[in-house]
Amino acid sequence: MLVSGFVGPSVVRADEGISVTDLGVVNSRAAALDDVGQVIGTEFEAPAQGFLWDAGAVTPLAIDGASDINNTGQIVGYRLS
């Protein structure tokens, strides 16, 4: 199950009880969760930036926002002009 929104738990994974707040990413929106537990989304601290959470580490992405991830780790994102 994936739940997204601002502030508070943004991602919930029923089998592990993971939330974006637990991941250390605040003021953000989680967009997708793959089968191995990777989470992608957008952090809204200025400037907005996409992020990948994987195995306890948050990696900033060189995009303004991330919208999906598949089970091979390929990320769909966007850049604002």
Beta strands, then each sheet from edge to edge (+ up, - down):
strand 1: 28-33
strand 2: 39-43
strand 3: 49-54
strand 4: 57-60
strand 5: 65-69
strand 6: 75-78
sheet 1: 1+ 2- 3+ 4-
sheet 2: 5+ 6-
end
